[in-house]
Amino acid sequence: MSSLNLVSADTKYKEEYLEFIKECRDDIKETGFDSVIPLSSEETVEADIKRLNDYRAGKNLPEGWVPASTYWLMENNRIIGTISIRHRLNVNLKFRGGHISYYVRPSERGKGYGAKQLSLALDCCRNLGMKKVLITCKKDNLPSVKAIEKNGGVLFSEGIDGSDVILRYWIYL
Ligand SMILES: CC(C)(COP(=O)(O)OP(=O)(O)OC[C@H]1O[C@@H](n2cnc3c(N)ncnc32)[C@H](O)[C@@H]1OP(=O)(O)O)[C@@H](O)C(=O)NCCC(=O)NCCS
């Protein structure tokens, strides 16, 4: 995994992004990540990526959203996963969502990419000047629980959201 790196979402990777979405479209929809991961087509990909860049700059944010940076985990010109870093928290994100959401393409799960992606994202958070990072996840999402704890996550609260039990962790940077 030596050529792994996190790159900012950019239209220069639009072909790679379309290839990624081809595999993940149904899974992203089913897991509810389509609010942060655009399900782009040939027609929309450029505009979708430009929109993500607007969000990074705090422009044209949907109601109730905070500025957020999207990165892609890339290996050998292939997108392995995506990560969204919220620059600050609001009431909703404190309850569920936190600073970071991350996603690894289904065919590459269970190979260590999730934990590595999170570790690289923490470097981005340090560069953004954050001192601690909130990450929330469903209690039954074992791969995510393990990736968070492997990256130093300290469990500080557990809550209920509908039928989901939510764990909340701080990672001190
Ligand atoms: C959560 C997610 C990013 C983890 O990515 P991943 O690449 O599979 O994670 P890793 O391979 O780094 O595995 C992390 C840990 O979980 C364990 N793990 C992986 N798959 C597992 C499974 N199906 N059951 C139990 N443990 C599992 C790994 O063994 C590893 O633990 P270890 O370090 O003790 O060996 C990925 O499953 C995903 O994209 N899920 C959908 C989106 C999501 O839930 N995002 C997180 C929102 S909070």
The ligand as a Tripos MOL2 file, in Angstrom:
@<TRIPOS>MOLECULE
LIG
   48    50     1     0     0
SMALL
NO_CHARGES

@<TRIPOS>ATOM
      1 C1        -16.0530    1.3280    7.7170 C.3       1 LIG1
      2 C2        -15.1290    1.0550    6.5080 C.3       1 LIG1
      3 C3        -14.6280    2.3950    5.9790 C.3       1 LIG1
      4 C4        -13.9610    0.2130    6.9940 C.3       1 LIG1
      5 O1        -13.0940    0.0560    5.9010 O.3       1 LIG1
      6 P1        -12.1930   -1.2560    5.7090 P.3       1 LIG1
      7 O2        -11.1920   -0.9460    4.6500 O.co2     1 LIG1
      8 O3        -13.0520   -2.4270    5.5240 O.co2     1 LIG1
      9 O4        -11.4960   -1.2990    7.1460 O.3       1 LIG1
     10 P2        -10.1440   -2.0400    7.5130 P.3       1 LIG1
     11 O5         -9.8350   -3.1080    6.5290 O.co2     1 LIG1
     12 O6         -9.1260   -0.9990    7.8150 O.co2     1 LIG1
     13 O7        -10.5710   -2.7670    8.8570 O.3       1 LIG1
     14 C5        -10.6890   -2.0800   10.0760 C.3       1 LIG1
     15 C6        -10.8220   -3.1310   11.1710 C.3       1 LIG1
     16 O8        -12.0970   -3.7820   11.0390 O.3       1 LIG1
     17 C7        -11.9240   -5.1820   10.9190 C.3       1 LIG1
     18 N1        -12.9130   -5.6580    9.9870 N.ar      1 LIG1
     19 C8        -12.9620   -5.4330    8.6570 C.ar      1 LIG1
     20 N2        -14.0660   -6.0010    8.1530 N.ar      1 LIG1
     21 C9        -14.6940   -6.5750    9.1940 C.ar      1 LIG1
     22 C10       -15.8960   -7.2960    9.3280 C.ar      1 LIG1
     23 N3        -16.6800   -7.5410    8.2640 N.pl3     1 LIG1
     24 N4        -16.2670   -7.7310   10.5620 N.ar      1 LIG1
     25 C11       -15.4830   -7.4600   11.6340 C.ar      1 LIG1
     26 N5        -14.3390   -6.7690   11.5770 N.ar      1 LIG1
     27 C12       -13.9660   -6.3470   10.3760 C.ar      1 LIG1
     28 C13       -10.5090   -5.3610   10.3880 C.3       1 LIG1
     29 O9        -10.0030   -6.6310   10.7310 O.3       1 LIG1
     30 C14        -9.7810   -4.2480   11.0960 C.3       1 LIG1
     31 O10        -9.5310   -4.6070   12.4360 O.3       1 LIG1
     32 P3         -8.0500   -4.9840   12.8920 P.3       1 LIG1
     33 O11        -7.2400   -3.7510   12.6540 O.co2     1 LIG1
     34 O12        -8.2150   -5.3080   14.3220 O.co2     1 LIG1
     35 O13        -7.6470   -6.1170   12.0210 O.co2     1 LIG1
     36 C15       -15.8730    0.2660    5.3830 C.3       1 LIG1
     37 O14       -16.4080   -0.9020    5.9340 O.3       1 LIG1
     38 C16       -16.9810    1.0530    4.7110 C.2       1 LIG1
     39 O15       -16.7320    1.8170    3.7890 O.2       1 LIG1
     40 N6        -18.2400    0.8570    5.1730 N.am      1 LIG1
     41 C17       -19.3750    1.6150    4.6350 C.3       1 LIG1
     42 C18       -19.2780    3.0640    5.0400 C.3       1 LIG1
     43 C19       -19.1590    3.2130    6.5440 C.2       1 LIG1
     44 O16       -19.7730    2.5130    7.3270 O.2       1 LIG1
     45 N7        -18.3380    4.2100    6.9590 N.am      1 LIG1
     46 C20       -18.0930    4.5240    8.3550 C.3       1 LIG1
     47 C21       -19.1590    5.4040    8.8650 C.3       1 LIG1
     48 S1        -18.9030    5.7200   10.5990 S.3       1 LIG1
@<TRIPOS>BOND
     1     1     2 1
     2     2     3 1
     3     2     4 1
     4     2    36 1
     5     4     5 1
     6     5     6 1
     7     6     7 2
     8     6     8 1
     9     6     9 1
    10     9    10 1
    11    10    11 2
    12    10    12 1
    13    10    13 1
    14    13    14 1
    15    14    15 1
    16    15    16 1
    17    15    30 1
    18    16    17 1
    19    17    18 1
    20    17    28 1
    21    18    19 ar
    22    18    27 ar
    23    19    20 ar
    24    20    21 ar
    25    21    22 ar
    26    21    27 ar
    27    22    23 1
    28    22    24 ar
    29    24    25 ar
    30    25    26 ar
    31    26    27 ar
    32    28    29 1
    33    28    30 1
    34    30    31 1
    35    31    32 1
    36    32    33 2
    37    32    34 1
    38    32    35 1
    39    36    37 1
    40    36    38 1
    41    38    39 2
    42    38    40 1
    43    40    41 1
    44    41    42 1
    45    42    43 1
    46    43    44 2
    47    43    45 1
    48    45    46 1
    49    46    47 1
    50    47    48 1
@<TRIPOS>SUBSTRUCTURE
     1 LIG1         1 GROUP 0 **** ****
